[in-house]
Amino acid sequence: MDSRKIMPDAQLHPGDPLWRRVPTADRGGQNLVDFMLLIPGLKRWAPHRREQLYGELRELFSQHSDRVVFADLNMKLNLLWISHRQGKGISLTLFEAIRERVPEAVLVASQAEVQLGLRERARRRWGIRLLLGRDG
């Protein structure tokens, strides 16, 4: 089994690709926000440690059930995917709560974040060149 849906009624769901299972909008039609965490070495964790993680994540997502709509833990790829309702600071709150439980978890940037970061870096370089009197 390579994937486990981490919700209170969790069941194993191997086979279907994530892009087919992840909801993009809630029941009211509002777009959802999602992020992904890499958990290095997860598939090599001892079974009791993985079960402990499942329990902790279920508890965390139950506490935030008004926000978290979907969560998937892919054992083969060591990835945790979370989709939640929009709201200021929700991604950061969830990420920090997960990091308390799984310190080795690493946030994987979305394409928009990468593009924004590259644009900001280019802007800073251009500003430095102007300050130093160098042309493009």
Phi and psi in radians as a Rosetta constraint file:
Dihedral C 1 N 2 CA 2 C 2 CIRCULARHARMONIC -2.045 0.35
Dihedral N 2 CA 2 C 2 N 3 CIRCULARHARMONIC 0.024 0.35
Dihedral C 2 N 3 CA 3 C 3 CIRCULARHARMONIC -2.591 0.35
Dihedral N 3 CA 3 C 3 N 4 CIRCULARHARMONIC 2.450 0.35
Dihedral C 3 N 4 CA 4 C 4 CIRCULARHARMONIC -2.378 0.35
Dihedral N 4 CA 4 C 4 N 5 CIRCULARHARMONIC 2.211 0.35
Dihedral C 4 N 5 CA 5 C 5 CIRCULARHARMONIC -1.368 0.35
Dihedral N 5 CA 5 C 5 N 6 CIRCULARHARMONIC 2.155 0.35
Dihedral C 5 N 6 CA 6 C 6 CIRCULARHARMONIC -1.789 0.35
Dihedral N 6 CA 6 C 6 N 7 CIRCULARHARMONIC 1.500 0.35
Dihedral C 6 N 7 CA 7 C 7 CIRCULARHARMONIC -2.458 0.35
Dihedral N 7 CA 7 C 7 N 8 CIRCULARHARMONIC 2.941 0.35
Dihedral C 7 N 8 CA 8 C 8 CIRCULARHARMONIC -0.908 0.35
Dihedral N 8 CA 8 C 8 N 9 CIRCULARHARMONIC -0.590 0.35
Dihedral C 8 N 9 CA 9 C 9 CIRCULARHARMONIC -1.765 0.35
Dihedral N 9 CA 9 C 9 N 10 CIRCULARHARMONIC 0.696 0.35
Dihedral C 9 N 10 CA 10 C 10 CIRCULARHARMONIC -0.967 0.35
Dihedral N 10 CA 10 C 10 N 11 CIRCULARHARMONIC 2.406 0.35
Dihedral C 10 N 11 CA 11 C 11 CIRCULARHARMONIC -2.465 0.35
Dihedral N 11 CA 11 C 11 N 12 CIRCULARHARMONIC 2.745 0.35
Dihedral C 11 N 12 CA 12 C 12 CIRCULARHARMONIC -1.397 0.35
Dihedral N 12 CA 12 C 12 N 13 CIRCULARHARMONIC 2.341 0.35
Dihedral C 12 N 13 CA 13 C 13 CIRCULARHARMONIC -2.368 0.35
Dihedral N 13 CA 13 C 13 N 14 CIRCULARHARMONIC 1.269 0.35
Dihedral C 13 N 14 CA 14 C 14 CIRCULARHARMONIC -1.346 0.35
Dihedral N 14 CA 14 C 14 N 15 CIRCULARHARMONIC 2.764 0.35
Dihedral C 14 N 15 CA 15 C 15 CIRCULARHARMONIC 1.910 0.35
Dihedral N 15 CA 15 C 15 N 16 CIRCULARHARMONIC -1.191 0.35
Dihedral C 15 N 16 CA 16 C 16 CIRCULARHARMONIC -1.155 0.35
Dihedral N 16 CA 16 C 16 N 17 CIRCULARHARMONIC 2.325 0.35
Dihedral C 16 N 17 CA 17 C 17 CIRCULARHARMONIC -1.147 0.35
Dihedral N 17 CA 17 C 17 N 18 CIRCULARHARMONIC 2.657 0.35
Dihedral C 17 N 18 CA 18 C 18 CIRCULARHARMONIC -1.001 0.35
Dihedral N 18 CA 18 C 18 N 19 CIRCULARHARMONIC -0.696 0.35
Dihedral C 18 N 19 CA 19 C 19 CIRCULARHARMONIC -1.083 0.35
Dihedral N 19 CA 19 C 19 N 20 CIRCULARHARMONIC -0.367 0.35
Dihedral C 19 N 20 CA 20 C 20 CIRCULARHARMONIC -1.495 0.35
Dihedral N 20 CA 20 C 20 N 21 CIRCULARHARMONIC -0.413 0.35
Dihedral C 20 N 21 CA 21 C 21 CIRCULARHARMONIC -1.724 0.35
Dihedral N 21 CA 21 C 21 N 22 CIRCULARHARMONIC -0.445 0.35
Dihedral C 21 N 22 CA 22 C 22 CIRCULARHARMONIC -1.306 0.35
Dihedral N 22 CA 22 C 22 N 23 CIRCULARHARMONIC 2.174 0.35
Dihedral C 22 N 23 CA 23 C 23 CIRCULARHARMONIC -1.246 0.35
Dihedral N 23 CA 23 C 23 N 24 CIRCULARHARMONIC 2.553 0.35
Dihedral C 23 N 24 CA 24 C 24 CIRCULARHARMONIC -1.840 0.35
Dihedral N 24 CA 24 C 24 N 25 CIRCULARHARMONIC -0.274 0.35
Dihedral C 24 N 25 CA 25 C 25 CIRCULARHARMONIC -2.535 0.35
Dihedral N 25 CA 25 C 25 N 26 CIRCULARHARMONIC 2.678 0.35
Dihedral C 25 N 26 CA 26 C 26 CIRCULARHARMONIC -1.439 0.35
Dihedral N 26 CA 26 C 26 N 27 CIRCULARHARMONIC -3.106 0.35
Dihedral C 26 N 27 CA 27 C 27 CIRCULARHARMONIC -1.097 0.35
Dihedral N 27 CA 27 C 27 N 28 CIRCULARHARMONIC -0.446 0.35
Dihedral C 27 N 28 CA 28 C 28 CIRCULARHARMONIC -1.483 0.35
Dihedral N 28 CA 28 C 28 N 29 CIRCULARHARMONIC 0.005 0.35
Dihedral C 28 N 29 CA 29 C 29 CIRCULARHARMONIC 1.559 0.35
Dihedral N 29 CA 29 C 29 N 30 CIRCULARHARMONIC -0.005 0.35
Dihedral C 29 N 30 CA 30 C 30 CIRCULARHARMONIC -1.319 0.35
Dihedral N 30 CA 30 C 30 N 31 CIRCULARHARMONIC 2.294 0.35
Dihedral C 30 N 31 CA 31 C 31 CIRCULARHARMONIC -1.063 0.35
Dihedral N 31 CA 31 C 31 N 32 CIRCULARHARMONIC 2.509 0.35
Dihedral C 31 N 32 CA 32 C 32 CIRCULARHARMONIC -1.662 0.35
Dihedral N 32 CA 32 C 32 N 33 CIRCULARHARMONIC 2.795 0.35
Dihedral C 32 N 33 CA 33 C 33 CIRCULARHARMONIC -1.930 0.35
Dihedral N 33 CA 33 C 33 N 34 CIRCULARHARMONIC 2.484 0.35
Dihedral C 33 N 34 CA 34 C 34 CIRCULARHARMONIC -2.436 0.35
Dihedral N 34 CA 34 C 34 N 35 CIRCULARHARMONIC 2.796 0.35
Dihedral C 34 N 35 CA 35 C 35 CIRCULARHARMONIC -2.619 0.35
Dihedral N 35 CA 35 C 35 N 36 CIRCULARHARMONIC 2.885 0.35
Dihedral C 35 N 36 CA 36 C 36 CIRCULARHARMONIC -2.279 0.35
Dihedral N 36 CA 36 C 36 N 37 CIRCULARHARMONIC 2.488 0.35
Dihedral C 36 N 37 CA 37 C 37 CIRCULARHARMONIC -2.106 0.35
Dihedral N 37 CA 37 C 37 N 38 CIRCULARHARMONIC 2.370 0.35
Dihedral C 37 N 38 CA 38 C 38 CIRCULARHARMONIC -1.641 0.35
Dihedral N 38 CA 38 C 38 N 39 CIRCULARHARMONIC 2.279 0.35
Dihedral C 38 N 39 CA 39 C 39 CIRCULARHARMONIC -2.054 0.35
Dihedral N 39 CA 39 C 39 N 40 CIRCULARHARMONIC 1.590 0.35
Dihedral C 39 N 40 CA 40 C 40 CIRCULARHARMONIC -0.964 0.35
Dihedral N 40 CA 40 C 40 N 41 CIRCULARHARMONIC 2.317 0.35
Dihedral C 40 N 41 CA 41 C 41 CIRCULARHARMONIC 1.337 0.35
Dihedral N 41 CA 41 C 41 N 42 CIRCULARHARMONIC 0.109 0.35
Dihedral C 41 N 42 CA 42 C 42 CIRCULARHARMONIC -0.948 0.35
Dihedral N 42 CA 42 C 42 N 43 CIRCULARHARMONIC -0.768 0.35
Dihedral C 42 N 43 CA 43 C 43 CIRCULARHARMONIC -1.162 0.35
Dihedral N 43 CA 43 C 43 N 44 CIRCULARHARMONIC -0.280 0.35
Dihedral C 43 N 44 CA 44 C 44 CIRCULARHARMONIC -1.705 0.35
Dihedral N 44 CA 44 C 44 N 45 CIRCULARHARMONIC -0.014 0.35
Dihedral C 44 N 45 CA 45 C 45 CIRCULARHARMONIC -1.099 0.35
Dihedral N 45 CA 45 C 45 N 46 CIRCULARHARMONIC 2.654 0.35
Dihedral C 45 N 46 CA 46 C 46 CIRCULARHARMONIC -1.099 0.35
Dihedral N 46 CA 46 C 46 N 47 CIRCULARHARMONIC 2.531 0.35
Dihedral C 46 N 47 CA 47 C 47 CIRCULARHARMONIC -0.924 0.35
Dihedral N 47 CA 47 C 47 N 48 CIRCULARHARMONIC -0.697 0.35
Dihedral C 47 N 48 CA 48 C 48 CIRCULARHARMONIC -1.161 0.35
Dihedral N 48 CA 48 C 48 N 49 CIRCULARHARMONIC -0.580 0.35
Dihedral C 48 N 49 CA 49 C 49 CIRCULARHARMONIC -1.221 0.35
Dihedral N 49 CA 49 C 49 N 50 CIRCULARHARMONIC -0.688 0.35
Dihedral C 49 N 50 CA 50 C 50 CIRCULARHARMONIC -1.133 0.35
Dihedral N 50 CA 50 C 50 N 51 CIRCULARHARMONIC -0.755 0.35
Dihedral C 50 N 51 CA 51 C 51 CIRCULARHARMONIC -1.067 0.35
Dihedral N 51 CA 51 C 51 N 52 CIRCULARHARMONIC -0.678 0.35
Dihedral C 51 N 52 CA 52 C 52 CIRCULARHARMONIC -1.091 0.35
Dihedral N 52 CA 52 C 52 N 53 CIRCULARHARMONIC -0.756 0.35
Dihedral C 52 N 53 CA 53 C 53 CIRCULARHARMONIC -1.074 0.35
Dihedral N 53 CA 53 C 53 N 54 CIRCULARHARMONIC -0.795 0.35
Dihedral C 53 N 54 CA 54 C 54 CIRCULARHARMONIC -0.968 0.35
Dihedral N 54 CA 54 C 54 N 55 CIRCULARHARMONIC -0.810 0.35
Dihedral C 54 N 55 CA 55 C 55 CIRCULARHARMONIC -1.087 0.35
Dihedral N 55 CA 55 C 55 N 56 CIRCULARHARMONIC -0.766 0.35
Dihedral C 55 N 56 CA 56 C 56 CIRCULARHARMONIC -1.134 0.35
Dihedral N 56 CA 56 C 56 N 57 CIRCULARHARMONIC -0.714 0.35
Dihedral C 56 N 57 CA 57 C 57 CIRCULARHARMONIC -1.183 0.35
Dihedral N 57 CA 57 C 57 N 58 CIRCULARHARMONIC -0.721 0.35
Dihedral C 57 N 58 CA 58 C 58 CIRCULARHARMONIC -1.021 0.35
Dihedral N 58 CA 58 C 58 N 59 CIRCULARHARMONIC -0.787 0.35
Dihedral C 58 N 59 CA 59 C 59 CIRCULARHARMONIC -1.082 0.35
Dihedral N 59 CA 59 C 59 N 60 CIRCULARHARMONIC -0.808 0.35
Dihedral C 59 N 60 CA 60 C 60 CIRCULARHARMONIC -1.052 0.35
Dihedral N 60 CA 60 C 60 N 61 CIRCULARHARMONIC -0.816 0.35
Dihedral C 60 N 61 CA 61 C 61 CIRCULARHARMONIC -1.232 0.35
Dihedral N 61 CA 61 C 61 N 62 CIRCULARHARMONIC -0.498 0.35
Dihedral C 61 N 62 CA 62 C 62 CIRCULARHARMONIC -1.165 0.35
Dihedral N 62 CA 62 C 62 N 63 CIRCULARHARMONIC -0.696 0.35
Dihedral C 62 N 63 CA 63 C 63 CIRCULARHARMONIC -1.117 0.35
Dihedral N 63 CA 63 C 63 N 64 CIRCULARHARMONIC -0.491 0.35
Dihedral C 63 N 64 CA 64 C 64 CIRCULARHARMONIC -1.978 0.35
Dihedral N 64 CA 64 C 64 N 65 CIRCULARHARMONIC 0.560 0.35
Dihedral C 64 N 65 CA 65 C 65 CIRCULARHARMONIC -1.130 0.35
Dihedral N 65 CA 65 C 65 N 66 CIRCULARHARMONIC -0.361 0.35
Dihedral C 65 N 66 CA 66 C 66 CIRCULARHARMONIC -1.298 0.35
Dihedral N 66 CA 66 C 66 N 67 CIRCULARHARMONIC -0.268 0.35
Dihedral C 66 N 67 CA 67 C 67 CIRCULARHARMONIC -1.973 0.35
Dihedral N 67 CA 67 C 67 N 68 CIRCULARHARMONIC -0.813 0.35
Dihedral C 67 N 68 CA 68 C 68 CIRCULARHARMONIC -1.363 0.35
Dihedral N 68 CA 68 C 68 N 69 CIRCULARHARMONIC 2.166 0.35
Dihedral C 68 N 69 CA 69 C 69 CIRCULARHARMONIC -1.806 0.35
Dihedral N 69 CA 69 C 69 N 70 CIRCULARHARMONIC -0.579 0.35
Dihedral C 69 N 70 CA 70 C 70 CIRCULARHARMONIC -2.662 0.35
Dihedral N 70 CA 70 C 70 N 71 CIRCULARHARMONIC 2.459 0.35
Dihedral C 70 N 71 CA 71 C 71 CIRCULARHARMONIC -2.534 0.35
Dihedral N 71 CA 71 C 71 N 72 CIRCULARHARMONIC 2.457 0.35
Dihedral C 71 N 72 CA 72 C 72 CIRCULARHARMONIC -2.449 0.35
Dihedral N 72 CA 72 C 72 N 73 CIRCULARHARMONIC 2.288 0.35
Dihedral C 72 N 73 CA 73 C 73 CIRCULARHARMONIC -1.939 0.35
Dihedral N 73 CA 73 C 73 N 74 CIRCULARHARMONIC 1.939 0.35
Dihedral C 73 N 74 CA 74 C 74 CIRCULARHARMONIC -1.672 0.35
Dihedral N 74 CA 74 C 74 N 75 CIRCULARHARMONIC 1.854 0.35
Dihedral C 74 N 75 CA 75 C 75 CIRCULARHARMONIC -1.197 0.35
Dihedral N 75 CA 75 C 75 N 76 CIRCULARHARMONIC -0.618 0.35
Dihedral C 75 N 76 CA 76 C 76 CIRCULARHARMONIC -1.141 0.35
Dihedral N 76 CA 76 C 76 N 77 CIRCULARHARMONIC -0.686 0.35
Dihedral C 76 N 77 CA 77 C 77 CIRCULARHARMONIC -1.758 0.35
Dihedral N 77 CA 77 C 77 N 78 CIRCULARHARMONIC -0.055 0.35
Dihedral C 77 N 78 CA 78 C 78 CIRCULARHARMONIC 1.070 0.35
Dihedral N 78 CA 78 C 78 N 79 CIRCULARHARMONIC 0.684 0.35
Dihedral C 78 N 79 CA 79 C 79 CIRCULARHARMONIC -2.104 0.35
Dihedral N 79 CA 79 C 79 N 80 CIRCULARHARMONIC 2.441 0.35
Dihedral C 79 N 80 CA 80 C 80 CIRCULARHARMONIC -2.006 0.35
Dihedral N 80 CA 80 C 80 N 81 CIRCULARHARMONIC 2.114 0.35
Dihedral C 80 N 81 CA 81 C 81 CIRCULARHARMONIC -1.893 0.35
Dihedral N 81 CA 81 C 81 N 82 CIRCULARHARMONIC 2.349 0.35
Dihedral C 81 N 82 CA 82 C 82 CIRCULARHARMONIC -2.299 0.35
Dihedral N 82 CA 82 C 82 N 83 CIRCULARHARMONIC 2.260 0.35
Dihedral C 82 N 83 CA 83 C 83 CIRCULARHARMONIC -2.026 0.35
Dihedral N 83 CA 83 C 83 N 84 CIRCULARHARMONIC 2.320 0.35
Dihedral C 83 N 84 CA 84 C 84 CIRCULARHARMONIC -2.494 0.35
Dihedral N 84 CA 84 C 84 N 85 CIRCULARHARMONIC 2.880 0.35
Dihedral C 84 N 85 CA 85 C 85 CIRCULARHARMONIC -1.198 0.35
Dihedral N 85 CA 85 C 85 N 86 CIRCULARHARMONIC 2.701 0.35
Dihedral C 85 N 86 CA 86 C 86 CIRCULARHARMONIC -1.192 0.35
Dihedral N 86 CA 86 C 86 N 87 CIRCULARHARMONIC 2.621 0.35
Dihedral C 86 N 87 CA 87 C 87 CIRCULARHARMONIC 2.912 0.35
Dihedral N 87 CA 87 C 87 N 88 CIRCULARHARMONIC 2.589 0.35
Dihedral C 87 N 88 CA 88 C 88 CIRCULARHARMONIC -1.114 0.35
Dihedral N 88 CA 88 C 88 N 89 CIRCULARHARMONIC 2.151 0.35
Dihedral C 88 N 89 CA 89 C 89 CIRCULARHARMONIC 1.376 0.35
Dihedral N 89 CA 89 C 89 N 90 CIRCULARHARMONIC 0.064 0.35
Dihedral C 89 N 90 CA 90 C 90 CIRCULARHARMONIC -1.154 0.35
Dihedral N 90 CA 90 C 90 N 91 CIRCULARHARMONIC -0.810 0.35
Dihedral C 90 N 91 CA 91 C 91 CIRCULARHARMONIC -1.002 0.35
Dihedral N 91 CA 91 C 91 N 92 CIRCULARHARMONIC -0.799 0.35
Dihedral C 91 N 92 CA 92 C 92 CIRCULARHARMONIC -1.131 0.35
Dihedral N 92 CA 92 C 92 N 93 CIRCULARHARMONIC -0.730 0.35
Dihedral C 92 N 93 CA 93 C 93 CIRCULARHARMONIC -1.064 0.35
Dihedral N 93 CA 93 C 93 N 94 CIRCULARHARMONIC -0.808 0.35
Dihedral C 93 N 94 CA 94 C 94 CIRCULARHARMONIC -1.141 0.35
Dihedral N 94 CA 94 C 94 N 95 CIRCULARHARMONIC -0.768 0.35
Dihedral C 94 N 95 CA 95 C 95 CIRCULARHARMONIC -1.038 0.35
Dihedral N 95 CA 95 C 95 N 96 CIRCULARHARMONIC -0.820 0.35
Dihedral C 95 N 96 CA 96 C 96 CIRCULARHARMONIC -1.095 0.35
Dihedral N 96 CA 96 C 96 N 97 CIRCULARHARMONIC -0.684 0.35
Dihedral C 96 N 97 CA 97 C 97 CIRCULARHARMONIC -1.141 0.35
Dihedral N 97 CA 97 C 97 N 98 CIRCULARHARMONIC -0.678 0.35
Dihedral C 97 N 98 CA 98 C 98 CIRCULARHARMONIC -1.198 0.35
Dihedral N 98 CA 98 C 98 N 99 CIRCULARHARMONIC -0.737 0.35
Dihedral C 98 N 99 CA 99 C 99 CIRCULARHARMONIC -1.089 0.35
Dihedral N 99 CA 99 C 99 N 100 CIRCULARHARMONIC -0.539 0.35
Dihedral C 99 N 100 CA 100 C 100 CIRCULARHARMONIC -1.081 0.35
Dihedral N 100 CA 100 C 100 N 101 CIRCULARHARMONIC -0.618 0.35
Dihedral C 100 N 101 CA 101 C 101 CIRCULARHARMONIC -1.551 0.35
Dihedral N 101 CA 101 C 101 N 102 CIRCULARHARMONIC -0.549 0.35
Dihedral C 101 N 102 CA 102 C 102 CIRCULARHARMONIC -2.332 0.35
Dihedral N 102 CA 102 C 102 N 103 CIRCULARHARMONIC 1.437 0.35
Dihedral C 102 N 103 CA 103 C 103 CIRCULARHARMONIC -1.035 0.35
Dihedral N 103 CA 103 C 103 N 104 CIRCULARHARMONIC -0.441 0.35
Dihedral C 103 N 104 CA 104 C 104 CIRCULARHARMONIC -1.412 0.35
Dihedral N 104 CA 104 C 104 N 105 CIRCULARHARMONIC -0.103 0.35
Dihedral C 104 N 105 CA 105 C 105 CIRCULARHARMONIC -1.129 0.35
Dihedral N 105 CA 105 C 105 N 106 CIRCULARHARMONIC 2.393 0.35
Dihedral C 105 N 106 CA 106 C 106 CIRCULARHARMONIC -2.132 0.35
Dihedral N 106 CA 106 C 106 N 107 CIRCULARHARMONIC 2.233 0.35
Dihedral C 106 N 107 CA 107 C 107 CIRCULARHARMONIC -1.254 0.35
Dihedral N 107 CA 107 C 107 N 108 CIRCULARHARMONIC 2.276 0.35
Dihedral C 107 N 108 CA 108 C 108 CIRCULARHARMONIC -1.694 0.35
Dihedral N 108 CA 108 C 108 N 109 CIRCULARHARMONIC 2.155 0.35
Dihedral C 108 N 109 CA 109 C 109 CIRCULARHARMONIC -1.220 0.35
Dihedral N 109 CA 109 C 109 N 110 CIRCULARHARMONIC 2.541 0.35
Dihedral C 109 N 110 CA 110 C 110 CIRCULARHARMONIC -1.390 0.35
Dihedral N 110 CA 110 C 110 N 111 CIRCULARHARMONIC 2.858 0.35
Dihedral C 110 N 111 CA 111 C 111 CIRCULARHARMONIC -1.042 0.35
Dihedral N 111 CA 111 C 111 N 112 CIRCULARHARMONIC -0.680 0.35
Dihedral C 111 N 112 CA 112 C 112 CIRCULARHARMONIC -1.097 0.35
Dihedral N 112 CA 112 C 112 N 113 CIRCULARHARMONIC -0.709 0.35
Dihedral C 112 N 113 CA 113 C 113 CIRCULARHARMONIC -1.140 0.35
Dihedral N 113 CA 113 C 113 N 114 CIRCULARHARMONIC -0.685 0.35
Dihedral C 113 N 114 CA 114 C 114 CIRCULARHARMONIC -1.115 0.35
Dihedral N 114 CA 114 C 114 N 115 CIRCULARHARMONIC -0.826 0.35
Dihedral C 114 N 115 CA 115 C 115 CIRCULARHARMONIC -1.091 0.35
Dihedral N 115 CA 115 C 115 N 116 CIRCULARHARMONIC -0.731 0.35
Dihedral C 115 N 116 CA 116 C 116 CIRCULARHARMONIC -1.090 0.35
Dihedral N 116 CA 116 C 116 N 117 CIRCULARHARMONIC -0.740 0.35
Dihedral C 116 N 117 CA 117 C 117 CIRCULARHARMONIC -1.098 0.35
Dihedral N 117 CA 117 C 117 N 118 CIRCULARHARMONIC -0.737 0.35
Dihedral C 117 N 118 CA 118 C 118 CIRCULARHARMONIC -1.147 0.35
Dihedral N 118 CA 118 C 118 N 119 CIRCULARHARMONIC -0.701 0.35
Dihedral C 118 N 119 CA 119 C 119 CIRCULARHARMONIC -1.111 0.35
Dihedral N 119 CA 119 C 119 N 120 CIRCULARHARMONIC -0.753 0.35
Dihedral C 119 N 120 CA 120 C 120 CIRCULARHARMONIC -1.126 0.35
Dihedral N 120 CA 120 C 120 N 121 CIRCULARHARMONIC -0.720 0.35
Dihedral C 120 N 121 CA 121 C 121 CIRCULARHARMONIC -1.104 0.35
Dihedral N 121 CA 121 C 121 N 122 CIRCULARHARMONIC -0.745 0.35
Dihedral C 121 N 122 CA 122 C 122 CIRCULARHARMONIC -1.119 0.35
Dihedral N 122 CA 122 C 122 N 123 CIRCULARHARMONIC -0.684 0.35
Dihedral C 122 N 123 CA 123 C 123 CIRCULARHARMONIC -1.107 0.35
Dihedral N 123 CA 123 C 123 N 124 CIRCULARHARMONIC -0.745 0.35
Dihedral C 123 N 124 CA 124 C 124 CIRCULARHARMONIC -1.118 0.35
Dihedral N 124 CA 124 C 124 N 125 CIRCULARHARMONIC -0.733 0.35
Dihedral C 124 N 125 CA 125 C 125 CIRCULARHARMONIC -1.097 0.35
Dihedral N 125 CA 125 C 125 N 126 CIRCULARHARMONIC -0.738 0.35
Dihedral C 125 N 126 CA 126 C 126 CIRCULARHARMONIC -1.089 0.35
Dihedral N 126 CA 126 C 126 N 127 CIRCULARHARMONIC -0.743 0.35
Dihedral C 126 N 127 CA 127 C 127 CIRCULARHARMONIC -1.096 0.35
Dihedral N 127 CA 127 C 127 N 128 CIRCULARHARMONIC -0.696 0.35
Dihedral C 127 N 128 CA 128 C 128 CIRCULARHARMONIC -1.145 0.35
Dihedral N 128 CA 128 C 128 N 129 CIRCULARHARMONIC -0.735 0.35
Dihedral C 128 N 129 CA 129 C 129 CIRCULARHARMONIC -1.068 0.35
Dihedral N 129 CA 129 C 129 N 130 CIRCULARHARMONIC -0.710 0.35
Dihedral C 129 N 130 CA 130 C 130 CIRCULARHARMONIC -1.120 0.35
Dihedral N 130 CA 130 C 130 N 131 CIRCULARHARMONIC -0.727 0.35
Dihedral C 130 N 131 CA 131 C 131 CIRCULARHARMONIC -1.105 0.35
Dihedral N 131 CA 131 C 131 N 132 CIRCULARHARMONIC -0.606 0.35
Dihedral C 131 N 132 CA 132 C 132 CIRCULARHARMONIC -1.492 0.35
Dihedral N 132 CA 132 C 132 N 133 CIRCULARHARMONIC -0.053 0.35
Dihedral C 132 N 133 CA 133 C 133 CIRCULARHARMONIC 1.343 0.35
Dihedral N 133 CA 133 C 133 N 134 CIRCULARHARMONIC 0.385 0.35
Dihedral C 133 N 134 CA 134 C 134 CIRCULARHARMONIC -1.750 0.35
Dihedral N 134 CA 134 C 134 N 135 CIRCULARHARMONIC 2.447 0.35
Dihedral C 134 N 135 CA 135 C 135 CIRCULARHARMONIC -1.532 0.35
Dihedral N 135 CA 135 C 135 N 136 CIRCULARHARMONIC 2.478 0.35
